Amino acid sequence: MSSTRFNTRLLHWFDQHGRKDLPWQHPITPYRVWVSEIMLQQTQVDTVIPYFERFMKRFPSVDALAGAPLDEVLHLWTGLGYYARARNLHKCAQAVVAQFGGEFPAEADTLAQLPGIGRSTAAAIASIAFNQPSAILDGNVKRVLARHGAIAGWPGRTEVAERLWRQAEDYMPLERCRDYTQAIMDLGATLCTRSKPRCKDCPVQADCQAFAEGNPAAYPGSKPKKPKPVRQAYLLILQTPEGKVFLQQRPESGIWGGLWSLPELDVAKDPKAHAQQHYGPVDSVQSWTSLRHSFSHYHFDIHPVHIVLAQTHSGVREQPQAAWLDLRESMKIGLAAPIKALLARLQPAHPQQQMLAL
Ligand code: SF4
């Protein structure tokens, strides 16, 4: 279907169902449209309405706002959040007064040069206040267009954003620009909602590709999660000929804080040579199957190495926060979960692991 049909259907729907009684629509002025657009960023219409009304009462014009102390502007903004918006609003009002004699410019490109006005907000002011054919691409519109055209991918990615902007511009009519901008925002806010879109009532359902796929919720794509870094280490299961295991208590802060664990060794080092150097002659060395333990901010790939020493070690502590313990004792102290699982493998019934060539 052509773009003409998309916007024609949308405008027809707007005439019947669009929102036409919002406070910033009566009257529509560049100043009121601008303030409402800034307030509506990251904020719902219902929340914005009382703030907008109080704001207009106190600052009825761009000159009034430009001349007010910033503290007063921030005071009236209290509760709306994202206070950089209020600071930029004040700065922008002063720029409009200083550079344009208190009259907002009508072109989106010029508006976008002003503090706190991005490309989509500039287009919203140009189209709603000046009836210019400037396409917007706010969160609601991204969702509608991504679904309608089945434009996959996260809109934060340049190529996805470019496709969405192209689509937004392609659908923008040359007439009734104000109504069209309001219509596409209303469609996203009332029908093509984030969850449970009401597709059966949608004026552009006939050629909506996400609807045809039966999967509107897949659009727009979400922000890709950063893969967690992976840390690797040997964990040495050092055992005396009598079966005592060497354990160390971890510092209070950091991972497994205060719990007992096995000595760690850098994977670049040789576990057998390390054991010989620090704990005496070695009888046998076995590598066990590696395991991954995931923390909130990284994965820990554990490579357990079971080393049986040729000499006995006493049960007394050889270092502060370290001890040779028999298996039964070790199971009674606070062990990190993967360490407990590893020590459980030392029970006599447990199958032996593959020999490590060291
Ligand atoms: Fe959104 Fe559904 Fe309309 Fe497609 S048909 S644009 S998914 S409301």
Residues whose N, C-alpha, C, O or C-beta is under 5 A from the ligand:
A	BS01	SF4	V144 R147 H148 L191 C192 P197 R198 C199 C202 V204 Q205 C208 A210 F211 P216
